[in-house]
């Protein structure tokens, strides 16, 4: 199946525990014709990685149990996750949060509330390269 904007359908693992944020993210990704798989915790995302085989991971930071930074480090330590780009999507807009994301192995950093145009541009960048 081909998408109108990306050329081929890509699988995105969305790690988000807030239903409102999840629905907005889902709507934006559906506009880009992405297949969406959801994990509501960092632990679940790590467990699902091998079976889901995502092209991209969108990672919230504030999650129950394992936070997004810990989950990203765990994902990057697994061979199946080492090359998968992780984009942080968080309300933590402070410079320190960006440094933590980079140190954890994240490829990009987006803030909430989501800037729709920037979100779509970032998704296109990572998904067309996948």
C-alpha positions as CSV (number, residue, x, y, z in Angstrom):
1,X,0.0,0.0,0.0
2,X,1.4,3.4,-0.9
3,X,0.8,6.6,1.0
4,X,0.1,9.9,-0.7
5,X,2.9,11.7,1.0
6,X,5.6,9.1,1.9
7,X,5.5,6.7,-1.0
8,X,5.4,3.5,1.1
9,X,3.6,2.7,4.3
10,X,5.8,2.8,7.3
11,X,5.3,1.4,10.8
12,X,5.6,3.7,13.7
13,X,5.7,2.6,17.4
14,X,4.1,5.4,19.4
15,X,5.0,5.2,23.1
16,X,2.5,7.4,24.9
17,X,0.3,7.0,28.0
18,X,-1.9,10.1,27.6
19,X,-5.1,9.3,25.5
20,X,-5.4,12.9,24.2
21,X,-1.8,13.1,23.0
22,X,-2.1,9.6,21.5
23,X,-5.2,10.6,19.5
24,X,-3.5,13.7,18.1
25,X,-0.4,11.8,17.2
26,X,-2.4,9.0,15.7
27,X,-4.4,11.5,13.5
28,X,-1.2,13.1,12.3
29,X,0.5,9.8,11.5
30,X,-2.6,8.6,9.7
31,X,-2.5,11.6,7.4
32,X,1.0,10.4,6.5
33,X,-0.4,6.9,5.9
34,X,1.6,5.3,8.6
35,X,0.8,2.0,10.3
36,X,0.6,2.8,14.0
37,X,1.4,0.5,16.9
38,X,0.9,1.7,20.4
39,X,2.7,1.0,23.7
40,X,1.6,2.8,26.8
41,X,4.8,2.2,28.8
42,X,8.5,2.1,28.1
43,X,8.6,-1.5,29.3
44,X,6.0,-2.5,26.8
45,X,7.8,-0.7,24.0
46,X,11.0,-2.6,24.8
47,X,9.2,-6.0,24.9
48,X,7.3,-5.3,21.6
49,X,10.3,-4.1,19.6
50,X,11.3,-7.4,18.0
51,X,7.8,-8.4,17.0
52,X,6.7,-4.9,15.8
53,X,9.9,-4.0,13.9
54,X,9.1,-0.3,13.6
55,X,10.6,2.1,11.1
56,X,10.4,4.9,13.7
57,X,9.6,5.2,17.4
58,X,7.9,8.2,18.9
59,X,8.8,8.3,22.6
60,X,7.1,10.3,25.4
61,X,9.4,11.0,28.3
62,X,7.0,10.9,31.2
63,X,5.8,7.3,31.3
64,X,4.7,5.0,34.1
65,X,7.6,2.8,35.3
66,X,10.5,3.1,32.9
67,X,10.7,6.7,31.6
68,X,11.3,7.5,27.9
69,X,15.0,8.0,28.3
70,X,15.5,4.6,30.0
71,X,13.3,2.9,27.4
72,X,15.3,4.5,24.6
73,X,18.6,3.3,26.1
74,X,17.1,-0.2,26.4
75,X,15.9,-0.2,22.8
76,X,19.2,1.0,21.5
77,X,21.0,-1.8,23.4
78,X,18.9,-4.4,21.5
79,X,20.2,-5.3,18.0
80,X,16.7,-5.0,16.6
81,X,16.5,-1.4,17.9
82,X,20.0,-0.1,17.4
83,X,19.3,1.5,14.0
84,X,15.6,2.5,14.6
85,X,15.3,6.3,15.0
86,X,13.7,7.4,18.2
87,X,12.0,10.8,18.2
88,X,11.2,12.2,21.7
89,X,7.8,14.0,21.9
90,X,7.6,15.7,25.3
91,X,6.3,18.7,27.2
92,X,9.8,19.1,28.8
93,X,11.2,21.8,26.6
94,X,14.2,22.7,28.7
95,X,17.7,22.4,27.2
96,X,18.6,19.8,29.8
97,X,15.8,17.5,28.5
98,X,17.3,17.8,25.0
99,X,20.7,16.8,26.3
100,X,19.2,13.8,28.1
101,X,17.4,12.7,24.9
102,X,20.6,13.0,22.9
103,X,22.6,11.0,25.5
104,X,19.9,8.3,25.5
105,X,20.3,7.9,21.7
106,X,17.3,9.8,20.4
107,X,17.5,11.1,16.9
108,X,15.2,14.2,17.3
109,X,13.4,16.1,19.9
110,X,9.9,17.6,19.5
111,X,7.9,19.5,22.2
112,X,4.3,19.4,23.2
113,X,2.0,21.0,22.4
114,X,2.8,19.6,19.0
115,X,3.6,22.0,16.2
116,X,1.8,20.2,13.4
117,X,3.9,21.5,10.6
118,X,7.2,20.7,12.4
119,X,5.9,17.3,13.4
120,X,5.0,16.4,9.8
121,X,8.3,17.6,8.5
122,X,10.2,15.6,11.1
123,X,8.1,12.5,10.3
124,X,8.7,12.9,6.6
125,X,12.4,13.2,7.2
126,X,12.8,10.0,9.2
127,X,10.2,8.0,7.3
128,X,11.4,8.7,3.8
129,X,14.9,7.7,4.9
130,X,13.6,4.4,6.4
